[in-house]
Amino acid sequence: MFQHFIITRFNLRKKGWEQTQGNTKVLTDEWMDNRLELFEKYCYARA
């Protein structure tokens, strides 16, 4: 059995990245919940 890891730009920390272009804070629990919701909606295909 294999384990798969998905590494994307949305879930990696970047030094000095503290807000989006729209001045929304990043890397908070709320922000990550939203990112995971978007990932599930657009990228994660369920059979």
Phi, psi and omega in degrees: 000144182252150170252136180244138178238130178254118179246118180230169180297331186290338184242015177256139178282143176232125182304130178086356180269103185242346178207158178279177177296336177270014179065028175268133179296143179246166177067022172268168178298318178299315180299314181293321176301317179295317180297319179293322176298315178296319178300313180298321183291318189252339188242329188265105181272125177258140180275000000 
